[in-house]
Amino acid sequence: MSWGILLQPDLILESNILSLSPATLQQYGIKGLVLDVDETLVPLKTVSASAELVAWVEEVRQVASVWLVSNNLSEVRISRIAQSLNLPYIFGAIKPSRRKLRQAVVEMNLPVEQVAMVGDRLFTDVLAGNRLGMFTILVEPIVDPTEAVQHSPVRSFEVWLSQLLGATLPAKQQNATNLDKP
């Protein structure tokens, strides 16, 4: 399998995770979500979920099982975020390794094809999800506005490199786009 295919998300959202609706999940037959934490759900240094995120999780939980799977090594921080959302979690996942994603999927008792990996990074979240055969959703990062300038170059570089490797990613996501894998 080519790098372009492995770095190609199934769905790209123009906004952050809060724009991912239960209707969209149902449209794609998604019954489980594995969510990245840092900059997908909360800014990097945040230790609890916003009220808006808590409400979103409650809404999504009506149609899908939800797990947090983070590369972050701080169990204290990830557990606090998970507790604020009342969700199970795995920390230190070492994505793009598939092992911890597989563990979450097994715990959900769902076929891997019905579980989506949702994250803000191509080379960790999308790559890991695609390697396992999951539906992959790329969202815009949630960052602290004072630190956004420091983080956006990494995202731009990932998109640029993914395009070089053959992924058909738009340079800037303007609209939610369904991208079928070749």
N, C-alpha and C positions, 0 to 999 in steps of 0.2 A: 504494500500500500504506500502511495506517495505521501510526502510531507504535506503537499497542498490539500489532499483529502483529509489527512489527520488534523489539520489546522482549520478546517472548514466547519463553522457552526451550522447547525440546522436552522437556527433562527437567530437573527440579530435584532435587538431592540434599540430604538432610538433614545431610550431613556434608561433610568435606573430600574432596579428590580420591582419597584412599586408599581410599574406599568404592566407587569406580567399578571394578567387576569385569570381567574378560574375558567372563564369561557375559552381563553386561548389554550389553556392546558387541556380542556375537554376536546377542543377542536383537533388537537394532535394526539389524542388518546393517552395523555400523560396521567399516570396515577400515583407517581412518586417523584419527589424532588430531592436532589442532593444539592445543598447550597454552600457555596464558598462563603467565607465570613468577611475577611478583610477587604474593604472597599467594594464588596458586593452587597453586604448588608449594613455595614457601619464603617465610618472612617477608621483609619489605621490605629489610632490611639484611644478610641472609644471603648468603654467597658460594659455598656449596656445598650439595649435597643431603644429606639425612639418609640413614642406612642403610635406614630404612623406605621412603623414597621410591625409592631405588635398587632395592630388591627389588620394589616395585610396578611400576616401569618395566620391569624384566626380565620380570615376569609378563604385563603388558599387551602387550609387544613380541611375544609368542607369537601374538597374534591381530590385531595392528594395527601399521601404520607409525606412527612418532611423530616430530613436529617441535615445537620450541619457537618461539613467535612472541611477542615482547615489545615493548611500547612503550618500555621502558627504553632510555635513550640510552648507557648504559655498556657498551660492547662487552666490556671487561675482565671486568666482573661477570657478564654473561649468558654469556660464553664459558666462564667457570670453572664455572658451574652446568651448562651443557651438557656440558662435559668430564666432570664428576663423574657425569653420567648417560649419557655416551657417546651423545649425541643431536645431530643437526644443529639449527642455530638461526638465527633472524633477529632482529635487535635494531632499535630505532627504527621500529617498524611503523606508528605513527600510527593505531592502531585508534580509531575504527571504519572507517578506510579499508580497502578490500578488497584492495588491491594486494599486500601482503606475504602475506596469507592465500592468495591465488590462487597466488603463487609457491611456497609450501609444498605446496599441493595438486598443482600441476603436477609438482613434484619427486617426489611420491609415486606419480604415474602412476595415480591413481584418479579415478573420477567424483566430482564435488563432493558428490553426495548420499550417498556412502559415507564421507565424512570429517566428523568432529565437531569443533566448536570448543568447547573446555572452558575455562571461566574463572570468576572470582568477581565480575565486574562486568557489569551490564546494559548500560551506555551505551558500553562499549568492546567487550568480548568477545562478548556475545550479539548486540548490534546489528551488529557486523561480520560475524559468522557468518551471521546471518539475511539480511543484504544480499547475501551471496554464494550463498545457497541451501544452506548447510551444516546439518547436524543440530547443534543447540546444547544444551550442557549447562552449567547454572549450579551451581556448588559453593560451599560455605561457605568463606570465606577461611581460610588458614593465617596466623596473625599471632603476633607475639611477645606473650606474655601481658601484658607490661608496657605494651604499646602498643595493646592491643585496644580500650580505651575511646576512644582517639583516632580509630580507623578505623571503628568500627561506625556512627556517625551518617551517614557517607557512604553506606554500604550501605542503611541504613534510608530515607534520602532517595531513593535510586534506586528502591527498591521502591515507596515512596509515590507518586513521580512517575509511574512506569510504570503503576501502578494508575489514576491520574488519566487517563492517556493511553489506557487501555483494555486493558492487559495483565491477564490473570487470574492474577496472582501472589498466593499467600497472604502475609499480613503477616509470618508467621514460618513457615519451612519445617519442618514436624514430621516428615514422611515423604517418601521418594523418591516423586515424583509424575510421571507421564507427562502432559504437557499437549499435546494435539493442537492444531496451529495451525488457526485457522478458515479 
